[in-house]
Amino acid sequence: MDSSDMGNDLKSILVTEEQIQERLTEMAAQIDADYAGREILLVGVLRGAIMVMADLSRKLHTPVQMDWMAVSSYGSGTKSSGVVRILKDLDSDITGKHVLIVEDIIDSGLTLSWLQANLRTRGAATVEIATMVRKPEAAKVEVDAKYVGFDIPTEFVVGYGLDYAEKYRTLPFIGTLAPHVYGAEG
Ligand code: PRP
């Protein structure tokens, strides 16, 4: 999928495919340096993280294992309630492991803040976060994300794992949607 498949739904490309891949190469080098001599358990958060997981993991030289979680925020009908429910838990015991949570986006920060705290209670040696993008102006809680691809403005973004109504996850870039797509004026 690329921009030619989006009709007039695309407003702009915020981060190009080349920028994403270059940044992931830099992040992988930093992670390799930080974890030298250790093994990492990459924990991907379904579903948005699958692209970052696939690309970042293949750029790493450090030996990794992979596991996956699926979580859902609920309460007050919005994803920003801060209450997180585990839909699919890890398959592995993380005691003593160096866990690196892999995410596509930190928006309000509520999901990752909860997840990092949750995994720390399970006896992991370390629990760090790598995310492709972060929206600093949307933060409701501070999240200690060690590896951040790009800080982006608080706009509705799609692509590279990020969806709108389950569409556009397979775009190779991160873009903003035209307001008519999500029912706004303009
Ligand atoms: C996205 C993203 C994070 C969360 C971040 O997942 O992957 O898990 O939202 O938002 P927050 O910082 O406001 O908590 P989403 O719920 O869209 O599910 P998906 O990955 O299946 O698309």
Residues whose N, C-alpha, C, O or C-beta is under 5 A from the ligand:
A	BS01	PRP	V45 L46 R47 G48 A49 K79 D104 I105 I106 D107 S108 G109 L110 T111 L112 G161
